[in-house]
Amino acid sequence: MCIKHTVCVYCRTAGGIADEEVVAFGDSGNDIEMVKQAGYGFAMANAAEAVKAVAGYHAPHNNDEGVLAIIDKALKGEAPFA
């Protein structure tokens, strides 16, 4: 199990946060479990194919501030956060 996923599980458990409330972004193999577990698991446009295959959502390339674009959508209540 990946350390990122383990830390996410610990934080969710300690904070009483449901998987459905978690947003995770990934681009490489060590992000797969974290992206799969999150309610909103995003693969970056530059992600490895294995990450894209398990992600429920996709974000723009990290060089195009893809995480910021998704955070903006979340703050505005736009899909998929509507």
GUGU-766159 format. One record per atom (N, C-alpha, C): residue number from 0; residue in one letter; chain; atom name; x, y, z. Coordinates in nm, 3 decimals. Each point is the difference from the previous one (the first is absolute). Example, Ala and Ser with C-alpha at 12.3 -4.5 7.8 and 13.67 -1.06 7.14 Angstrom:
2
k = 0, r = A, c = A, a = N, X = 1.319, Y = -0.569, Z = 0.780
k = 0, r = A, c = A, a = CA, X = -0.089, Y = 0.119, Z = 0.000
k = 0, r = A, c = A, a = C, X = 0.090, Y = 0.120, Z = 0.000
k = 1, r = S, c = A, a = N, X = -0.035, Y = 0.105, Z = -0.072
k = 1, r = S, c = A, a = CA, X = 0.082, Y = 0.119, Z = 0.006
k = 1, r = S, c = A, a = C, X = -0.077, Y = 0.109, Z = 0.073
This chain:
82
k = 0, r = M, c = A, a = N, X = 0.085, Y = -0.118, Z = 0.000
k = 0, r = M, c = A, a = CA, X = -0.085, Y = 0.118, Z = 0.000
k = 0, r = M, c = A, a = C, X = 0.090, Y = 0.124, Z = 0.000
k = 1, r = C, c = A, a = N, X = -0.038, Y = 0.097, Z = -0.075
k = 1, r = C, c = A, a = CA, X = 0.077, Y = 0.124, Z = -0.016
k = 1, r = C, c = A, a = C, X = -0.012, Y = 0.088, Z = 0.123
k = 2, r = I, c = A, a = N, X = 0.105, Y = 0.071, Z = 0.033
k = 2, r = I, c = A, a = CA, X = 0.000, Y = 0.088, Z = 0.117
k = 2, r = I, c = A, a = C, X = -0.102, Y = 0.112, Z = -0.015
k = 3, r = K, c = A, a = N, X = -0.019, Y = 0.052, Z = -0.120
k = 3, r = K, c = A, a = CA, X = -0.100, Y = 0.106, Z = -0.021
k = 3, r = K, c = A, a = C, X = -0.139, Y = -0.050, Z = 0.037
k = 4, r = H, c = A, a = N, X = -0.032, Y = -0.119, Z = -0.045
k = 4, r = H, c = A, a = CA, X = -0.130, Y = -0.059, Z = 0.030
k = 4, r = H, c = A, a = C, X = -0.013, Y = -0.024, Z = 0.151
k = 5, r = T, c = A, a = N, X = 0.104, Y = -0.050, Z = 0.062
k = 5, r = T, c = A, a = CA, X = -0.002, Y = -0.027, Z = 0.144
k = 5, r = T, c = A, a = C, X = -0.023, Y = 0.128, Z = 0.079
k = 6, r = V, c = A, a = N, X = 0.066, Y = 0.107, Z = -0.037
k = 6, r = V, c = A, a = CA, X = -0.017, Y = 0.128, Z = 0.068
k = 6, r = V, c = A, a = C, X = -0.142, Y = 0.052, Z = -0.020
k = 7, r = C, c = A, a = N, X = -0.052, Y = -0.013, Z = -0.121
k = 7, r = C, c = A, a = CA, X = -0.138, Y = 0.044, Z = -0.027
k = 7, r = C, c = A, a = C, X = -0.100, Y = -0.077, Z = 0.086
k = 8, r = V, c = A, a = N, X = 0.019, Y = -0.131, Z = 0.011
k = 8, r = V, c = A, a = CA, X = -0.089, Y = -0.081, Z = 0.083
k = 8, r = V, c = A, a = C, X = 0.008, Y = 0.045, Z = 0.145
k = 9, r = Y, c = A, a = N, X = 0.120, Y = 0.022, Z = 0.048
k = 9, r = Y, c = A, a = CA, X = 0.018, Y = 0.044, Z = 0.139
k = 9, r = Y, c = A, a = C, X = -0.071, Y = 0.135, Z = 0.024
k = 10, r = C, c = A, a = N, X = 0.020, Y = 0.094, Z = -0.088
k = 10, r = C, c = A, a = CA, X = -0.061, Y = 0.133, Z = 0.016
k = 10, r = C, c = A, a = C, X = -0.151, Y = -0.007, Z = -0.007
k = 11, r = R, c = A, a = N, X = -0.053, Y = -0.079, Z = -0.093
k = 11, r = R, c = A, a = CA, X = -0.145, Y = -0.015, Z = -0.010
k = 11, r = R, c = A, a = C, X = -0.056, Y = -0.062, Z = 0.127
k = 12, r = T, c = A, a = N, X = 0.064, Y = -0.104, Z = 0.048
k = 12, r = T, c = A, a = CA, X = -0.047, Y = -0.068, Z = 0.120
k = 12, r = T, c = A, a = C, X = 0.007, Y = 0.091, Z = 0.121
k = 13, r = A, c = A, a = N, X = 0.112, Y = 0.066, Z = 0.017
k = 13, r = A, c = A, a = CA, X = 0.019, Y = 0.090, Z = 0.115
k = 13, r = A, c = A, a = C, X = -0.096, Y = 0.117, Z = -0.003
k = 14, r = G, c = A, a = N, X = -0.033, Y = 0.047, Z = -0.119
k = 14, r = G, c = A, a = CA, X = -0.086, Y = 0.116, Z = -0.013
k = 14, r = G, c = A, a = C, X = -0.146, Y = -0.032, Z = -0.024
k = 15, r = G, c = A, a = N, X = -0.032, Y = -0.129, Z = -0.007
k = 15, r = G, c = A, a = CA, X = -0.138, Y = -0.039, Z = -0.024
k = 15, r = G, c = A, a = C, X = -0.049, Y = 0.043, Z = -0.137
k = 16, r = I, c = A, a = N, X = 0.086, Y = -0.006, Z = -0.099
k = 16, r = I, c = A, a = CA, X = -0.034, Y = 0.043, Z = -0.136
k = 16, r = I, c = A, a = C, X = -0.031, Y = -0.122, Z = -0.086
k = 17, r = A, c = A, a = N, X = -0.113, Y = 0.003, Z = -0.068
k = 17, r = A, c = A, a = CA, X = -0.039, Y = -0.110, Z = -0.088
k = 17, r = A, c = A, a = C, X = 0.080, Y = 0.004, Z = -0.130
k = 18, r = D, c = A, a = N, X = 0.022, Y = -0.118, Z = -0.057
k = 18, r = D, c = A, a = CA, X = 0.071, Y = -0.007, Z = -0.129
k = 18, r = D, c = A, a = C, X = -0.063, Y = 0.090, Z = -0.104
k = 19, r = E, c = A, a = N, X = -0.133, Y = 0.010, Z = 0.002
k = 19, r = E, c = A, a = CA, X = -0.072, Y = 0.079, Z = -0.099
k = 19, r = E, c = A, a = C, X = 0.031, Y = 0.148, Z = 0.007
k = 20, r = E, c = A, a = N, X = 0.057, Y = 0.044, Z = 0.111
k = 20, r = E, c = A, a = CA, X = 0.032, Y = 0.141, Z = 0.019
k = 20, r = E, c = A, a = C, X = 0.144, Y = 0.035, Z = -0.038
k = 21, r = V, c = A, a = N, X = 0.076, Y = -0.099, Z = -0.042
k = 21, r = V, c = A, a = CA, X = 0.143, Y = 0.018, Z = -0.027
k = 21, r = V, c = A, a = C, X = 0.024, Y = 0.026, Z = -0.148
k = 22, r = V, c = A, a = N, X = 0.087, Y = 0.098, Z = -0.027
k = 22, r = V, c = A, a = CA, X = 0.046, Y = 0.029, Z = -0.136
k = 22, r = V, c = A, a = C, X = 0.149, Y = -0.035, Z = -0.004
k = 23, r = A, c = A, a = N, X = 0.039, Y = -0.081, Z = -0.097
k = 23, r = A, c = A, a = CA, X = 0.141, Y = -0.039, Z = -0.014
k = 23, r = A, c = A, a = C, X = 0.042, Y = 0.018, Z = -0.145
k = 24, r = F, c = A, a = N, X = 0.124, Y = 0.038, Z = -0.018
k = 24, r = F, c = A, a = CA, X = 0.058, Y = 0.019, Z = -0.133
k = 24, r = F, c = A, a = C, X = 0.121, Y = -0.090, Z = -0.015
k = 25, r = G, c = A, a = N, X = 0.013, Y = -0.064, Z = -0.115
k = 25, r = G, c = A, a = CA, X = 0.114, Y = -0.087, Z = -0.021
k = 25, r = G, c = A, a = C, X = 0.050, Y = 0.001, Z = -0.142
k = 26, r = D, c = A, a = N, X = 0.128, Y = -0.036, Z = -0.012
k = 26, r = D, c = A, a = CA, X = 0.057, Y = -0.008, Z = -0.135
k = 26, r = D, c = A, a = C, X = 0.095, Y = -0.118, Z = -0.018
k = 27, r = S, c = A, a = N, X = 0.033, Y = -0.070, Z = 0.108
k = 27, r = S, c = A, a = CA, X = 0.092, Y = -0.113, Z = -0.014
k = 27, r = S, c = A, a = C, X = -0.049, Y = -0.121, Z = 0.079
k = 28, r = G, c = A, a = N, X = 0.068, Y = -0.110, Z = -0.018
k = 28, r = G, c = A, a = CA, X = -0.042, Y = -0.126, Z = 0.059
k = 28, r = G, c = A, a = C, X = -0.019, Y = 0.002, Z = 0.150
k = 29, r = N, c = A, a = N, X = 0.078, Y = 0.081, Z = 0.070
k = 29, r = N, c = A, a = CA, X = -0.014, Y = 0.004, Z = 0.146
k = 29, r = N, c = A, a = C, X = -0.125, Y = 0.076, Z = 0.044
k = 30, r = D, c = A, a = N, X = -0.077, Y = 0.052, Z = -0.092
k = 30, r = D, c = A, a = CA, X = -0.123, Y = 0.072, Z = 0.031
k = 30, r = D, c = A, a = C, X = -0.126, Y = -0.085, Z = -0.024
k = 31, r = I, c = A, a = N, X = 0.015, Y = -0.117, Z = -0.057
k = 31, r = I, c = A, a = CA, X = -0.116, Y = -0.079, Z = -0.043
k = 31, r = I, c = A, a = C, X = -0.096, Y = -0.031, Z = 0.114
k = 32, r = E, c = A, a = N, X = 0.048, Y = -0.054, Z = 0.110
k = 32, r = E, c = A, a = CA, X = -0.090, Y = -0.036, Z = 0.110
k = 32, r = E, c = A, a = C, X = -0.070, Y = 0.122, Z = 0.058
k = 33, r = M, c = A, a = N, X = 0.071, Y = 0.110, Z = 0.012
k = 33, r = M, c = A, a = CA, X = -0.057, Y = 0.124, Z = 0.052
k = 33, r = M, c = A, a = C, X = -0.111, Y = 0.051, Z = -0.091
k = 34, r = V, c = A, a = N, X = 0.024, Y = 0.000, Z = -0.130
k = 34, r = V, c = A, a = CA, X = -0.098, Y = 0.048, Z = -0.098
k = 34, r = V, c = A, a = C, X = -0.122, Y = -0.092, Z = -0.003
k = 35, r = K, c = A, a = N, X = 0.022, Y = -0.131, Z = 0.009
k = 35, r = K, c = A, a = CA, X = -0.111, Y = -0.095, Z = 0.001
k = 35, r = K, c = A, a = C, X = -0.089, Y = 0.017, Z = 0.122
k = 36, r = Q, c = A, a = N, X = 0.059, Y = 0.027, Z = 0.115
k = 36, r = Q, c = A, a = CA, X = -0.074, Y = 0.007, Z = 0.125
k = 36, r = Q, c = A, a = C, X = -0.079, Y = 0.130, Z = 0.015
k = 37, r = A, c = A, a = N, X = 0.048, Y = 0.107, Z = -0.057
k = 37, r = A, c = A, a = CA, X = -0.062, Y = 0.131, Z = 0.018
k = 37, r = A, c = A, a = C, X = -0.136, Y = 0.006, Z = -0.069
k = 38, r = G, c = A, a = N, X = -0.090, Y = 0.073, Z = 0.060
k = 38, r = G, c = A, a = CA, X = -0.130, Y = 0.022, Z = -0.062
k = 38, r = G, c = A, a = C, X = 0.013, Y = 0.073, Z = -0.133
k = 39, r = Y, c = A, a = N, X = 0.095, Y = 0.089, Z = -0.006
k = 39, r = Y, c = A, a = CA, X = 0.032, Y = 0.074, Z = -0.123
k = 39, r = Y, c = A, a = C, X = 0.147, Y = -0.025, Z = -0.032
k = 40, r = G, c = A, a = N, X = 0.026, Y = -0.108, Z = -0.070
k = 40, r = G, c = A, a = CA, X = 0.137, Y = -0.035, Z = -0.037
k = 40, r = G, c = A, a = C, X = 0.030, Y = 0.049, Z = -0.140
k = 41, r = F, c = A, a = N, X = 0.093, Y = 0.094, Z = -0.009
k = 41, r = F, c = A, a = CA, X = 0.036, Y = 0.063, Z = -0.128
k = 41, r = F, c = A, a = C, X = 0.134, Y = -0.050, Z = -0.049
k = 42, r = A, c = A, a = N, X = 0.007, Y = -0.031, Z = -0.128
k = 42, r = A, c = A, a = CA, X = 0.126, Y = -0.026, Z = -0.068
k = 42, r = A, c = A, a = C, X = 0.036, Y = 0.127, Z = -0.075
k = 43, r = M, c = A, a = N, X = 0.121, Y = 0.041, Z = 0.012
k = 43, r = M, c = A, a = CA, X = 0.048, Y = 0.116, Z = -0.074
k = 43, r = M, c = A, a = C, X = 0.014, Y = -0.038, Z = -0.148
k = 44, r = A, c = A, a = N, X = -0.010, Y = 0.097, Z = -0.088
k = 44, r = A, c = A, a = CA, X = 0.012, Y = -0.027, Z = -0.144
k = 44, r = A, c = A, a = C, X = 0.134, Y = -0.064, Z = -0.033
k = 45, r = N, c = A, a = N, X = 0.101, Y = 0.030, Z = 0.079
k = 45, r = N, c = A, a = CA, X = 0.133, Y = -0.056, Z = -0.022
k = 45, r = N, c = A, a = C, X = 0.022, Y = -0.130, Z = 0.076
k = 46, r = A, c = A, a = N, X = -0.105, Y = -0.057, Z = 0.058
k = 46, r = A, c = A, a = CA, X = 0.012, Y = -0.120, Z = 0.083
k = 46, r = A, c = A, a = C, X = 0.034, Y = -0.123, Z = -0.083
k = 47, r = A, c = A, a = N, X = 0.057, Y = -0.096, Z = 0.070
k = 47, r = A, c = A, a = CA, X = 0.025, Y = -0.131, Z = -0.061
k = 47, r = A, c = A, a = C, X = -0.134, Y = -0.064, Z = -0.035
k = 48, r = E, c = A, a = N, X = -0.002, Y = -0.083, Z = -0.101
k = 48, r = E, c = A, a = CA, X = -0.125, Y = -0.065, Z = -0.044
k = 48, r = E, c = A, a = C, X = -0.065, Y = -0.080, Z = 0.112
k = 49, r = A, c = A, a = N, X = 0.079, Y = -0.060, Z = 0.087
k = 49, r = A, c = A, a = CA, X = -0.054, Y = -0.078, Z = 0.111
k = 49, r = A, c = A, a = C, X = -0.081, Y = 0.087, Z = 0.096
k = 50, r = V, c = A, a = N, X = 0.042, Y = 0.123, Z = 0.019
k = 50, r = V, c = A, a = CA, X = -0.073, Y = 0.093, Z = 0.086
k = 50, r = V, c = A, a = C, X = -0.129, Y = 0.044, Z = -0.070
k = 51, r = K, c = A, a = N, X = 0.010, Y = 0.032, Z = -0.127
k = 51, r = K, c = A, a = CA, X = -0.118, Y = 0.041, Z = -0.077
k = 51, r = K, c = A, a = C, X = -0.106, Y = -0.110, Z = 0.000
k = 52, r = A, c = A, a = N, X = 0.045, Y = -0.125, Z = 0.000
k = 52, r = A, c = A, a = CA, X = -0.092, Y = -0.113, Z = -0.006
k = 52, r = A, c = A, a = C, X = -0.084, Y = -0.014, Z = 0.127
k = 53, r = V, c = A, a = N, X = 0.052, Y = 0.042, Z = 0.115
k = 53, r = V, c = A, a = CA, X = -0.073, Y = -0.017, Z = 0.126
k = 53, r = V, c = A, a = C, X = -0.070, Y = 0.127, Z = 0.046
k = 54, r = A, c = A, a = N, X = 0.036, Y = 0.113, Z = -0.058
k = 54, r = A, c = A, a = CA, X = -0.057, Y = 0.128, Z = 0.044
k = 54, r = A, c = A, a = C, X = -0.143, Y = 0.016, Z = -0.051
k = 55, r = G, c = A, a = N, X = -0.083, Y = 0.054, Z = 0.086
k = 55, r = G, c = A, a = CA, X = -0.137, Y = 0.029, Z = -0.041
k = 55, r = G, c = A, a = C, X = -0.012, Y = 0.133, Z = -0.071
k = 56, r = Y, c = A, a = N, X = 0.102, Y = 0.083, Z = 0.014
k = 56, r = Y, c = A, a = CA, X = -0.001, Y = 0.135, Z = -0.055
k = 56, r = Y, c = A, a = C, X = 0.137, Y = 0.033, Z = -0.058
k = 57, r = H, c = A, a = N, X = 0.002, Y = 0.101, Z = -0.085
k = 57, r = H, c = A, a = CA, X = 0.127, Y = 0.042, Z = -0.061
k = 57, r = H, c = A, a = C, X = 0.019, Y = 0.150, Z = 0.016
k = 58, r = A, c = A, a = N, X = 0.124, Y = 0.040, Z = 0.023
k = 58, r = A, c = A, a = CA, X = 0.036, Y = 0.140, Z = 0.018
k = 58, r = A, c = A, a = C, X = 0.099, Y = 0.040, Z = -0.110
k = 59, r = P, c = A, a = N, X = 0.007, Y = 0.129, Z = -0.028
k = 59, r = P, c = A, a = CA, X = 0.098, Y = 0.047, Z = -0.098
k = 59, r = P, c = A, a = C, X = 0.144, Y = -0.034, Z = 0.043
k = 60, r = H, c = A, a = N, X = 0.090, Y = 0.012, Z = -0.092
k = 60, r = H, c = A, a = CA, X = 0.143, Y = -0.026, Z = 0.021
k = 60, r = H, c = A, a = C, X = 0.052, Y = 0.082, Z = 0.118
k = 61, r = N, c = A, a = N, X = 0.095, Y = -0.058, Z = 0.073
k = 61, r = N, c = A, a = CA, X = 0.055, Y = 0.075, Z = 0.114
k = 61, r = N, c = A, a = C, X = 0.072, Y = 0.127, Z = -0.045
k = 62, r = N, c = A, a = N, X = 0.055, Y = 0.004, Z = -0.119
k = 62, r = N, c = A, a = CA, X = 0.064, Y = 0.122, Z = -0.050
k = 62, r = N, c = A, a = C, X = -0.102, Y = 0.110, Z = -0.032
k = 63, r = D, c = A, a = N, X = -0.126, Y = -0.039, Z = -0.011
k = 63, r = D, c = A, a = CA, X = -0.108, Y = 0.094, Z = -0.027
k = 63, r = D, c = A, a = C, X = -0.080, Y = 0.031, Z = 0.126
k = 64, r = E, c = A, a = N, X = 0.061, Y = -0.022, Z = 0.116
k = 64, r = E, c = A, a = CA, X = -0.064, Y = 0.025, Z = 0.130
k = 64, r = E, c = A, a = C, X = -0.130, Y = -0.079, Z = 0.014
k = 65, r = G, c = A, a = N, X = 0.008, Y = -0.129, Z = -0.034
k = 65, r = G, c = A, a = CA, X = -0.116, Y = -0.086, Z = 0.003
k = 65, r = G, c = A, a = C, X = -0.066, Y = -0.013, Z = 0.137
k = 66, r = V, c = A, a = N, X = 0.080, Y = -0.010, Z = 0.104
k = 66, r = V, c = A, a = CA, X = -0.057, Y = -0.010, Z = 0.135
k = 66, r = V, c = A, a = C, X = -0.076, Y = 0.128, Z = 0.034
k = 67, r = L, c = A, a = N, X = 0.057, Y = 0.113, Z = -0.032
k = 67, r = L, c = A, a = CA, X = -0.065, Y = 0.128, Z = 0.025
k = 67, r = L, c = A, a = C, X = -0.133, Y = 0.009, Z = -0.074
k = 68, r = A, c = A, a = N, X = -0.005, Y = -0.047, Z = -0.122
k = 68, r = A, c = A, a = CA, X = -0.124, Y = 0.003, Z = -0.078
k = 68, r = A, c = A, a = C, X = -0.110, Y = -0.079, Z = 0.070
k = 69, r = I, c = A, a = N, X = 0.035, Y = -0.115, Z = 0.056
k = 69, r = I, c = A, a = CA, X = -0.100, Y = -0.082, Z = 0.069
k = 69, r = I, c = A, a = C, X = -0.039, Y = 0.064, Z = 0.133
k = 70, r = I, c = A, a = N, X = 0.094, Y = 0.057, Z = 0.072
k = 70, r = I, c = A, a = CA, X = -0.033, Y = 0.070, Z = 0.125
k = 70, r = I, c = A, a = C, X = -0.094, Y = 0.116, Z = -0.028
k = 71, r = D, c = A, a = N, X = 0.023, Y = 0.074, Z = -0.108
k = 71, r = D, c = A, a = CA, X = -0.090, Y = 0.109, Z = -0.039
k = 71, r = D, c = A, a = C, X = -0.142, Y = -0.053, Z = -0.023
k = 72, r = K, c = A, a = N, X = -0.011, Y = -0.114, Z = -0.069
k = 72, r = K, c = A, a = CA, X = -0.131, Y = -0.060, Z = -0.024
k = 72, r = K, c = A, a = C, X = -0.067, Y = -0.038, Z = 0.132
k = 73, r = A, c = A, a = N, X = 0.077, Y = -0.055, Z = 0.091
k = 73, r = A, c = A, a = CA, X = -0.056, Y = -0.040, Z = 0.130
k = 73, r = A, c = A, a = C, X = -0.052, Y = 0.121, Z = 0.076
k = 74, r = L, c = A, a = N, X = 0.078, Y = 0.107, Z = 0.001
k = 74, r = L, c = A, a = CA, X = -0.040, Y = 0.120, Z = 0.073
k = 74, r = L, c = A, a = C, X = -0.122, Y = 0.068, Z = -0.062
k = 75, r = K, c = A, a = N, X = -0.017, Y = -0.017, Z = -0.132
k = 75, r = K, c = A, a = CA, X = -0.116, Y = 0.058, Z = -0.068
k = 75, r = K, c = A, a = C, X = -0.120, Y = -0.093, Z = -0.001
k = 76, r = G, c = A, a = N, X = 0.018, Y = -0.123, Z = 0.052
k = 76, r = G, c = A, a = CA, X = -0.109, Y = -0.096, Z = 0.000
k = 76, r = G, c = A, a = C, X = -0.035, Y = -0.054, Z = -0.137
k = 77, r = E, c = A, a = N, X = 0.098, Y = -0.002, Z = -0.089
k = 77, r = E, c = A, a = CA, X = -0.020, Y = -0.050, Z = -0.136
k = 77, r = E, c = A, a = C, X = 0.021, Y = -0.151, Z = -0.004
k = 78, r = A, c = A, a = N, X = -0.048, Y = -0.062, Z = -0.107
k = 78, r = A, c = A, a = CA, X = 0.016, Y = -0.144, Z = -0.017
k = 78, r = A, c = A, a = C, X = 0.148, Y = -0.038, Z = 0.004
k = 79, r = P, c = A, a = N, X = 0.035, Y = -0.108, Z = 0.062
k = 79, r = P, c = A, a = CA, X = -0.089, Y = -0.102, Z = 0.056
k = 79, r = P, c = A, a = C, X = -0.042, Y = 0.027, Z = 0.146
k = 80, r = F, c = A, a = N, X = 0.026, Y = 0.119, Z = 0.049
k = 80, r = F, c = A, a = CA, X = -0.026, Y = 0.030, Z = 0.141
k = 80, r = F, c = A, a = C, X = -0.137, Y = 0.063, Z = 0.023
k = 81, r = A, c = A, a = N, X = -0.080, Y = 0.012, Z = -0.104
k = 81, r = A, c = A, a = CA, X = -0.132, Y = 0.065, Z = 0.010
k = 81, r = A, c = A, a = C, X = -0.096, Y = -0.083, Z = 0.084
